[in-house]
Amino acid sequence: MTPPRLGIGVIGAGRVGAVLGAALRAEGHALTGAYAVSDASRERAAELLPGVPLLDVPALVERSEMLLLAVPDDQLGPLASGIAATGLAPGGQLVVHTSGRYGTEVLAPLARAGAATLAIHPAMTFTGTRTDLRRLVGCPMGITATEEFLPVAAALVVEMGGEAVVIAEGDRPLYHASLAHAANHLVVLVDQSRRALARLGIEDPGAYLRPLLEAALEESLQRGNGALTGPVVRGDAGTVAAHLDALADLDATAAPLEPGDVSDTYRALALAALARARLPEGDRETIRALLEAAPPPEES
């Protein structure tokens, strides 16, 4: 049996909202309109949602059977309260948000107004292009809803090509922190390494890092701590000391717009690696002392 087709209003035509709107449209749902403020969002809507009118929020609420709220986390609560306060939301309307941080409690004002509220968060980094539509296939999506509406959330996930995973309301902050820590901080690490290699004159540092990082990622996804290699887990204190000296010099000579924070990041993550290393206590303490020592003062 084919699920009923919905008239969907997209509030927030950013990287996530425009892509998910396009995915749902491809499954036969009608897009009643999109709300886009910035020039980038308007261009994205034109590219991914051609022919869909750009409307204000009250108009979208009035004409849509489902609202897709794809706005920044801190805007979600005020947006839900604001929509509920207008009295425009009809009973029985579906309201879905895409935040990883929140479950459905943030939509409580709309639930009290008679809406069915769902949280659907794709565990994916979005570029806001058609490339993302392919990446949605098989993508895990964390869903939160009451028992009654979990099947609705799961069905929407399937339509977008994803795989639904139920996340309890109280577990959403830890769920989102784990994803943000892995993805966002991986970007920071790669950026720092790219900058360091570029300083040495390597023309394409990304290509140079690719074999190493792809192997490390694959191994760590399969083996966790068992994938750790390098001087810390080997107990090579001399190499760690040489690294700290080189990175301190890198930071001290950073260009004006460069953060100059590689040494601090190395120290913090090397300590985390040390906690996972099986080393004799003497070797462990030698390396810990190196990593916890105050960095040399910058020359004036």
C-alpha positions, 0 to 999 in steps of 0.5 A: 500500500502506498503511503499517503502523499503530503503537502510539505512546507520546508522552513529553512532551505539551508543545506539540510532542509533543501536536500531533504525537501528534494528527497521527499519531493522525489518520492511523490510528496508535494512541496507547498513552499519553502522559507529562505532568508539568505541569498545562499538559501534562495539559490539553493532552493532554486537549484534543489527545489525548482518551481517551489514558491518562497513563502513566509512562515505563516503561509507555509503553516496554513497550507501544509499538512507537514512542516519540515523545520530545518533551522539551527538548534537554538532557533528551533524552540522559539520557532515552535513556540512562535508557530503555536502562538499564532493559532494557525497550526491545525490539529493533526498536522505533522511537524518534523525537525532535523536537529540532532540535539533535540527530541520532540520535547522542543516541539511541545507547544505544537503538540499541545496544539494538536500536531504530531511531532517527530525528530529525524536527524540524518547522521551525515554532513550535508553540502547542500548539493544534489550529491547529498541525495545519493549520500542519503541512501543507507544513511542512519537517521536518529528518530524520536517520537511517541510510540504512536508516531514512531512508525510515521517517522520510520516511514519518512526515513525509508522514503528518503533512503535512510535507515531509522534508528530510535533514539530516546528523548533523554539520549539525544544530547549524547547522541548528537555530541558523539556525532559532532565530536567525530565529524567536526573535530575530524575536520579540525585535525585534517585541516591542521595536518594539511596546513602543516604539510603545506608549510613544508611545500607539499603541493596537495596535502589532502592527496598526500594524507588520503591513503593514511587517513582512509586506512586509519578511519577504516581500521578505527571504525572496525577495531576502535582502540586496536587501530592506534599506532604511533609514538605514544602507544609505542612509548617513544618519548623522544619522538613525542618531544620532537613533535612538540618542538616542531609543532610549537615552532609551527604555531609560533610562526603561524600566519595572521589568520591561522589559529596557531592551535596545533600544539594544544590539540596534539597535547590533548589528543596524545594524552587521550591516546596515552590513556588507551595505550598499554605501556609500562608505568615508567614509559607512561609517566615519561610521556605524560610529563612531556605532554603536560609540561607547559609549552615554551613561552612565545618569543616577543 
